[in-house]
Amino acid sequence: MVHIIAFSSFFAFCLLISLRYGGAPERVAMLAQATAAALTIAAIFFLPHLASFRKLAAALFVIDVGLCVTLTIIALRANRLWTIVLAGLQLSTVIAHLSKALFPALPAASYGIFAQFWAWPMLVTTLIGTLQHRSRCRQSGREPNWRPLWPHSVQSGSTA
């Protein structure tokens, strides 16, 4: 029970810091994680048979794949390197689910720990990314949040 309180407290802290000091990528990434956390809690309460680690937790797998896709899109568009690390950490969670799907004999405790473990490093990564963004903004003013959709040569009409 203590670990749930500790994680929830740290999650709330990271959420507040990201919303207060983060740029758009920091806020969107943290809100995506918050949405996934809320959906996970709902799945555990309302779909317990699809959220058990005794077999593939299908509901949690779907939520984690959705978060992985979202974080990958953010990483591709954001003008931040830490978002790539965040998407990679979430991919590790998806791999945990795939491991259980491929090897059903994987013990439930191992599967559960491996699937949940990556949440802590993800929060730390988001917090560090937010604090680094804040530091860069203090030093040099504003920082661009997103990369352009097209390379500069396409934007300017150049064929070079």
N, C-alpha and C positions, 0 to 999 in steps of 0.2 A: 504494500500500500504506500509506503514511503516513496518508492521509486515513481509511482504515478503522480504523487503530489509534487515531487522534485521536477519531473518532466513537465507537468502542466504549468508550474511556476516559471520554469525557464522558457517554455514555449510562449507564455504570456509576455514575459520580459522581451524576448526577441521580436514578437509581434509589435509591441509598443515602440521599441527602438526603431524597427524598420519603417513603421508608419510615420514616426516623428522625424527621423533623420535620413531615411533612404530616398533615393530617386525612384523613378517609375519602375525600373527592373527589380529593385529591392522590395518595393511594395507589392508588385504583382507576384513575385516569387513567394513571398511570405504569405500573401493571401491565398495563393494556390495551395500551399502547405496547410493552411488553416482550413480551407475547404475540404481537402483530403482527410484531415484529422476529424472534422465534423462528420463526414460521410462514413469514416471508419467506425466511429462511435455509434452512429445510427445503425450501421450494418451489424455490429456486435449485439446490439439490443433487439433489433427487429428481424434480423436474418441470422440467428446464431448457428443454424445448420450450414450456412454458407460462409461462416467466418471462423470455423474451428480449424485448428492446426493439426488435427488428427488425419485429415486428408487435405487436398488442395483447398485453401480458403478462397473459393471462387469470387466472392463479393470483394474481399480485400485485394485479390489479384486484379480485378477490373479497376478498382480505385487506384491502385498503384501504377498500373499501365497508363491510366488517364493522367496521373500526376507526372509520370515519366515523359509522356508526349508533350504535356504543357511546359515542363521545365526545359525540354529539348528545344521547343520553339522559342522560348525566352532566351536560351543560350545562343541560338542562331541569330536572333535579332538584337540582343542587348549589346551595349558597348562596354561589357564587363567580362573579365576572364573567369571570375569566381562562379559565374552561372554555369560554366562548362563542368566544373567540379561538382556542383549541386546536381546537375542532370546525371552525371556519372554515379554519384552516390545513390540516387533513386534507381538507376539501372541495376545496381547491386541488389536492391530489394526485389525488383522484378526477377532477377536471376534466382533469388532464393525461392520464389514461387515456382519458377520453371524447374528447379531442382526437385521440389516435392512432386511436381507433375510427372517428371521423368523417372524418379526413384521413390515410389510411394512408401517404401519401407523406411524412408528417412524418419527418424524419431520426431514426434510432435514437438518436444521441447527444443530440439536443435533447430527445426524449421521455424518455430515461433521466435526464438532468440535471433536467428539470422535475419528474419523478415523485419523485426522491430529494431534491431541494433542501429541501423543506419539513420534513424530519425535524429539521434543525438548529434552525429557529425554534420548532418544537414543543417540543423539549427546553428551550430557553431560556425559553419561556412557562411550562412546567411548573415549572422551577426558580424563576423569579420568583414564580409563584403560591404555591409551597411556602414560600419565604422570607417573603413577605408574610403568609401565614397564621401562620407562626411569630411574626412581629413583632406581629401583632394579638393573638395569644394571650398574649404576654408583657405587653402593655399592659393588656389588659382581661380576662384570664383565658380562659375557654373561648369558642369561637365555634361557632354552630350549623353543622353540616356540610350538612344537606339542608333543602330547603324542604318545608313540609307538602304532602301530596298534595292536600288540598282547601283552598280559601280559608277564612279564619277564620269568615266568615259561615255557611258550610256546616257547619263543624265544631261551631259552638255551637248550631246549629239555628235560627238567625236567618233570616228571610225578607227582611230589608232589603237 
